[in-house]
Each structure stands twice: as structure tokens, then as C-alpha cells.
Amino acid sequence: MEALLPAGRGQRVIAMTSFVHSFGSGLSLAAGALFFTRIVGLPASQVAGGLFAGAIAGLGAGVYVGRWADRWGPKRVQIAVAACGTVVNTGLLLVHTFWAYLLVSLLSGAVVAASWSTLAPLVRGFGGPTPAVFRGYLRSVGNLAIALGAVAAGFAIQLDTRAAFLTVMIGRSLTYLLSGLILLRLPPFTLQDGGGAGRGWAALRDRTYLAATAVNAVMSLHFTVPTFLLPLWIVEHTAAPRWTISAMLVLNTILVVVLQVRFSRSIGDVPSAGRAMRRAGAALSAGLVLMALAEKPPSALAVLLLAAGTVAYTLGEIWHSAASAEYSFGLAPADAQGQYAGVFGLGHGLAEGVSPAVMSALPLALGLPGWLVLALLLLATGLACHPFMTHVSRPPLSLKSPVA
């Protein structure tokens, strides 16, 4: 266990709270939509509309709360966000109408976005000279926790009873509460003082950072491939058995858990992140082409193509995640990391909002030509990232007397 845990009390506390929070995310991702359709009785279209509205609400919340974290301290604000998450997710248990669901969805979306923008300063503060590597570790931990949460929610889905689903939803609220309590053990620290709290909305005036955010947002369109595009493609367009969906998700998760930290260690500055983004674009496009070729072959060959495509895609996903973490930290002033992370998350949130529509309009509607258009878009975006990033690099954050 000592070898698996990060060094230092601060990193271990952040890793623990991230694991608990991600486990709760796995619970809600697996069972949340089914809870509202099967138990509450809302139509699927209304559930989808609430999720979209929540994602839009989170776009602005992440920037505002990130700025508060810069001004009042990320530890304090992150604990407050966890407390709000506890209350909001408990409120989901009281939903019986669409309007109540919409209100709670808006609040929940704001909490999710705020969690990321307040976590980023903590990652930079305790990540040492290479916060992107620590972020890679947290991503590995998070993927494992999400998978375990989804497995736990699977029992409720199989039982398909109100009591089982309520247990899952209560469990999600408790993970918010527990993650906040764990953060109380985080050692106090002081960010390098460069006047970040008084910068105003510096991130919204930083053209280089906005360009990085925009390019990364386009690249982030691929994140719905394993959870949205691939399941529909396998069921509706290939001869592969349905269990292939779960197998590909497991393969994707295992690769991320095993390789994310290793890949992140090779990215220590903005130029190396640019090279990683080029590799990401190439790997993602290759993976998408292999997935597309699984449409017509017989079952066994289709499974092999899908597996090869998932491996290539996941390598690209890992490179992209590592590179984007370096951009997020390396291009942002240390003392304004919260608001900069909020802006960076704004681009990622927009990508999450429009990605299902892009996947439906291109690969699912057009078949192979649509897959090729998407693959070329990601390849070109990966190549375009390098000119935006390599000429800007900021010194890593130094801490002032952290308490062990």
C-alpha cells in the first residue's frame, strides 16, 4: 500500500477525498437516470433535459467558485462545495415533479463544476514541481473508484426496487459528506503570492489561455466515445455481442488506471505537452477508424477490431488527459489557478454538452464517412495544439511552509 499511495500527507488526503468523491460519481452515473425514470416516473426526455441544464449551469459556476477559491483558500471553498453537494444530492430524494428535478439538477451541475475548479488549486499546491503527474495519479484513482461505484450501483439496478435505488442515492450524498470531512485533515498551505486574488477576471483576458481552452474543448469531444457512441454503435451497427460494451469499458478503465501516471511523468512542461497532444490526436483518430471498420465483419472479427480500436483510443485519451492537465496548470498563474481552472473547465463542459449531438450527427448517422470526419477533426486539432502552447510556460508553484 505504501508503494501505491502518493508521498506526503497532503497528496494522500487529496487522493482519499478524490477516491470517495469518484466512487459517489460512479454510483450516480450508473443508477441516477434509472432512478428518475423508473422510481420517480419522469420521462427520459425530461431527465436528459435536466442533465443538460445542469451542465450549462455548471459552466458559469466553475469560473465563479474557482475565483472564490483563489481569494478565500481552496481548502475552505472545497469543503463548502462538498457540504453543498451533500444537501443538493439529498434534495434529489424529495423530487416528484419535473420542475423540482430541474431545480435540483441546476444546483447539482453547479456543484460538480465547482468541485473541479476548487480541486485544481489543491492539486497544484500539493503537486510539487509536477502537478500534472499528481493529476494523472488522481485520474487513475478516480477511474478505479468510478468503476467500483458503478459495480455497487449494479446491485440496485439488478434488484430494481425503490429501496435499492434510494440506498444508492443516499450513498451518493454520504460520499460528498465524507469527502469534505476528509479534507479537514489537509495541511494548511499558502499559495505563492502574485496578486492573483486581485487580478479580477484575468483568465478571461488571457488570449493564450483562452486559445488553449478552445482547442482543448474541441479535443474533448472524444470523451463520450466509450460511454455514448460505442455502446450504440456496437448494438445497432455491428455483429459484436452485447457483452462487448462492458468488455470495452473495462478495457478502457484498466488501461487508464495502469498507464495514466506513467504517461503523465513524461510531460513536464508546455512543449512536451504539445508533443503529447500530437500523439493523442494520432492515436484517437486511429482508434476511431478501427472502431468504424467493425461495422461489417462477422462477430469475432468485429470484437477484435473494437478491442484494437479501444486500446488505440485509450492511449490517445491518456495522452490528451496528461497534456491538458499540463496546459491547465502550466499556462495559469499559480495564485489564480482556481479561476483559470474554471475557464478551462468551461471549454470541457461545452464539449460534454455538444458531444452527444456531434456523435449522433456524424458516426451514428453517416457511418464510416462520419467516423472519418471525426477522426480527421481530432487529428487536426492535436496538431494545432502545439503552436498555441509551446511558446508559453510559467514557473511551477512553490509552497510557503506547509504543515506536515
ZALUM-287472 format. One record per residue (C-alpha): residue in one letter; z, y, x. Coordinates in steps of 0.001 Angstrom, whole numbers, padded with zeros to 6 digits, always signed. Example, Ala and Ser with C-alpha at 12.3 -4.5 7.8 and 13.67 -1.06 7.14 Angstrom:
REM residues 2
A+007800-004500+012300 S+007140-001060+013670 
//
This chain:
REM residues 404
M+000000+000000+000000 E+000731+002364+002882 A-002849+001948+004082 L-004232+002685+000626 L-002158+005816-000001 P-003094+009198+001484 A-000969+010789+004189 G+001641+013339+003262 R+003842+013836+000248 G+001601+016489-001282 Q-001529+014321-001289 R+000392+011346-002677 V+001801+013375-005555 I-001649+014724-006433 A-003110+011217-006203 M-000440+009852-008536 T-000926+012572-011131 S-004726+012134-010926 F-004392+008384-011462 V-002198+008857-014532 H-004457+011563-015963 S-007607+009484-015361 F-006009+006416-016942 G-005479+008520-020052 S-009082+009673-019894 G-010169+006025-019868 L-008106+005411-022996 S-009683+008293-024898 L-013228+007733-023640 A-013200+004123-024781 A-011386+004491-028102 G-011462+008160-029103 A-014735+008224-031017 L-013947+004939-032773 F-010533+006286-033788 F-012087+009227-035605 T-014889+007257-037240 R-013057+004043-038200 I-009461+005244-038704 V-009744+008930-039660 G-013021+008331-041501 L-015161+011143-040091 P-018952+010665-039900 A-020310+010026-036417 S-022342+013244-036589 Q-019177+015293-037151 V-017399+013532-034290 A-020328+014275-031978 G-020371+017894-033137 G-016673+018272-032392 L-017108+016850-028902 F-019974+019243-028203 A-017963+022214-029497 G-015059+021194-027283 A-017325+021022-024240 I-018639+024525-024951 A-015098+025871-025397 G-014195+024400-022034 L-016908+026372-020242 G-015088+029659-020558 A-011587+028223-020389 G-012137+026736-016949 V-013045+030099-015422 Y-010163+031992-017025 V-007496+029387-016272 G-008805+028985-012725 R-008241+032692-012159 W-004714+032361-013541 A-004105+029549-011034 D-005148+031868-008200 R-002812+034585-009444 W+000277+032643-010551 G+000007+029485-008469 P-001984+026308-009220 K+001071+024041-009430 R+002702+026126-012150 V-000519+026521-014142 Q-001476+022840-013793 I+001923+021805-015193 A+001411+024235-018089 V-002035+022742-018732 A-000523+019241-018788 A+002054+020421-021334 C-000706+021897-023492 G-002645+018635-023202 T+000380+016732-024459 V+000678+018960-027530 V-003057+019081-028271 N-003594+015324-027993 T-000545+014693-030168 G-002167+017005-032698 L-005112+014602-032906 L-002802+012174-034714 L-002458+014685-037567 V-006202+015172-038100 H-007505+014195-041540 T-010365+016660-042109 F-013353+017827-040105 W-012076+021395-039719 A-008765+020203-038326 Y-010664+017886-035986 L-012922+020749-034881 L-009954+022992-034105 V-008199+020330-032039 S-011484+019452-030300 L-011921+023067-029211 L-008406+023109-027782 S-008875+019714-026148 G-012114+020810-024479 A-010381+023874-023089 V-007561+021717-021685 V-009988+019322-019982 A-011862+022164-018258 A-008627+023902-017291 S-007344+020688-015700 W-010242+020656-013249 S-010162+024348-012317 T-006399+024210-011642 L-006633+020954-009709 A-009202+022348-007272 P-006788+024799-005550 L-004261+021982-005153 V-006915+019746-003579 R-007893+022497-001194 G-004300+023402-000465 F-003221+019880+000457 G-006594+018509+001583 G-006188+019808+005121 P-009316+020783+007058 T-011492+018414+004959 P-010577+018884+001277 A-013865+017281+000206 V-012691+013982+001738 F-009459+014170-000233 R-011521+014976-003326 G-013555+011826-002620 Y-010338+009814-002472 L-009261+011254-005818 R-012629+010373-007309 S-012234+006759-006200 V-008723+006678-007650 G-009965+008322-010825 N-012797+005858-011373 L-010447+002920-010932 A-007920+004457-013341 I-010594+005220-015955 A-011775+001602-015789 L-008212+000319-016244 G-007683+002722-019142 A-010870+001518-020798 V-009708-002085-020426 A-006367-001220-022023 A-008152+000536-024890 G-010316-002556-025319 F-007356-004422-026773 A-007015-001798-029503 I-010750-001902-030149 Q-010620-005677-030499 L-007629-005556-032882 D-009330-002758-034847 T-006156-001704-036676 R-004689+001726-037344 A-001522+000876-035430 A-003503-000236-032382 F-005614+002933-032276 L-002573+005155-032842 T-000904+003444-029880 V-003875+004337-027703 M-003883+007974-028835 I-000132+008287-028269 G-000653+006737-024848 R-003170+009483-024027 S-000614+012156-024920 L+002007+010459-022774 T-000322+010408-019750 Y-000638+014195-019981 L+003146+014495-020138 L+003701+012096-017243 S+001077+013768-015046 G+002863+017092-015486 L+006239+015574-014680 I+004843+014002-011506 L+003560+017402-010383 L+007120+018713-010395 R+007569+016728-007153 L+004737+018594-005447 P+005965+020516-002383 P+005664+024309-002659 F+002878+025893-000657 T+001239+029273-000151 L-002484+029791-000083 Q-003960+031841+002746 D-003712+035422+001544 G-007057+037153+001487 G-006585+039225-001615 G-008063+036586-003903 A-005775+037408-006803 G-007116+040927-006785 R-010769+040064-006409 G-011465+040396-010135 W-014363+038182-011114 A-015663+037753-007568 A-017158+034330-008317 L-019438+035825-010969 R-020802+038308-008413 D-021288+035810-005586 R-025034+035158-005702 T-024931+032318-003213 Y-022210+030524-005122 L-023993+031080-008433 A-027189+029671-006928 A-025248+026636-005685 T-023700+026227-009135 A-027095+026393-010849 V-028765+023883-008533 N-025792+021527-008750 A-025885+021791-012547 V-029472+020522-012601 M-028498+017703-010266 S-025552+016839-012532 L-027892+015859-015369 H-027795+012324-013974 F-024104+011723-014752 T-024882+010450-018270 V-027300+007810-016970 P-024775+004909-016769 T-022864+005803-019938 F-025588+007108-022277 L-029122+006433-021065 L-028784+002977-019516 P-026997+001257-022436 L-029629+002490-024904 W-032438+001602-022517 I-031127-001929-021973 V-030664-002660-025681 E-033774-001010-027074 H-036382-001310-024304 T-035643-004325-022082 A-035227-008088-022417 A-031930-007999-020494 P-028924-009453-022351 R-026386-007024-023803 W-023688-008049-021330 T-025820-006333-018680 I-024486-002998-019941 S-020914-003871-018969 A-022042-005514-015747 M-023870-002373-014613 L-020875-000173-015446 V-018577-002487-013464 L-021013-002492-010525 N-021187+001303-010607 T-017393+001635-010717 I-016783-000811-007870 L-019271+000925-005584 V-017752+004338-006267 V-014213+003088-005634 V-015185+001362-002383 L-017634+003883-000898 Q-016738+007372-002112 V-014152+008139+000591 R-016308+006646+003338 F-019316+008745+002360 S-017187+011885+001998 R-015904+011569+005584 S-019424+012174+006926 I-019643+015540+005146 G-017533+018159+006878 D-019438+021409+006384 V-022095+023033+004243 P-025116+021940+006372 S-024061+018269+006264 A-023581+018629+002511 G-027154+019853+002257 R-028394+016763+004093 A-026306+014557+001794 M-027809+016251-001241 R-031290+015413+000018 R-030277+011770+000365 A-028739+011922-003091 G-031967+013158-004649 A-033958+010391-002972 A-031506+007633-003950 L-031144+008848-007533 S-034898+009029-008048 A-035377+005542-006560 G-032681+004149-008832 L-034244+005687-011924 V-037668+004256-011087 L-036197+000755-010647 M-034401+001048-013993 A-037618+002162-015663 L-039525-000846-014266 A-037112-003188-016112 E-038844-002451-019436 K-041472-005221-019492 P-040348-008088-017181 P-038536-011172-018538 S-034769-011258-018833 A-033813-012489-015342 L-036132-010098-013510 A-035060-007228-015753 V-031416-007835-014794 L-032297-007845-011093 L-034241-004587-011410 L-031414-002977-013337 A-028889-004139-010716 A-031022-002817-007851 G-031524+000441-009732 T-027787+000759-010369 V-026999+000254-006674 A-029535+002898-005607 Y-028429+005255-008362 T-024739+004863-007459 L-025405+005627-003801 G-027093+008825-004939 E-024202+009578-007288 I-021695+009160-004438 W-023687+011369-002049 H-024080+014013-004747 S-020367+013995-005618 A-019364+014305-001964 A-021864+017100-001320 S-020960+019033-004465 A-017274+018872-003512 E-018096+020410-000144 Y-020132+023142-001833 S-017323+023859-004279 F-014731+024186-001507 G-016852+025356+001433 L-018544+028256-000340 A-015399+029556-002047 P-012717+031797-000520 A-009514+029805-000137 D-007435+032306-002085 A-009839+032404-005044 Q-010504+028685-005312 G-009374+028496-008937 Q-011848+030935-010418 Y-014639+029676-008129 A-013951+026092-009221 G-014049+027292-012819 V-017507+028771-012281 F-018697+025627-010512 G-017350+023576-013412 L-019213+025879-015791 G-022515+024613-014425 H-021366+020995-014556 G-020174+021447-018135 L-023519+022877-019213 A-025240+019895-017640 E-022983+017495-019542 G-023792+019311-022767 V-027574+019189-022455 S-027942+015909-020555 P-027998+013588-023615 A-030799+015686-025117 V-032759+015531-021841 M-032284+011760-021636 S-033431+011359-025246 A-036477+013609-024821 L-037688+012116-021525 P-036888+008444-020693 L-035972+007225-024187 A-038846+008985-025962 L-041607+008789-023338 G-040759+005589-021480 L-041966+005284-017881 P-043560+008783-017725 G-040267+010307-018879 W-038321+008352-016249 L-040737+009576-013566 V-040382+013206-014665 L-036587+012919-014497 A-036764+011187-011097 L-039044+013891-009684 L-036757+016609-011055 L-033726+015146-009256 L-035692+014561-006048 A-036977+018142-006014 T-033519+019515-006817 G-031941+017562-003974 L-034476+019004-001554 A-033998+022533-002903 C-030221+022488-002436 H-030387+022625+001354 P-031818+026181+001691 F-029149+027511-000676 M-026219+026017+001206 T-026772+025708+004943 H-026546+029426+005750 V-023122+029913+004133 S-019910+028358+005408 R-016300+029513+005072 P-013321+028507+007236 P-011015+025833+005842 L-007738+026784+004220 S-004563+026865+006272 L-001193+026433+004586 K+001845+028559+005189 S+004912+026451+005824 P+004503+023658+003265 V+007768+021952+002444 A+007683+018239+003301 
//
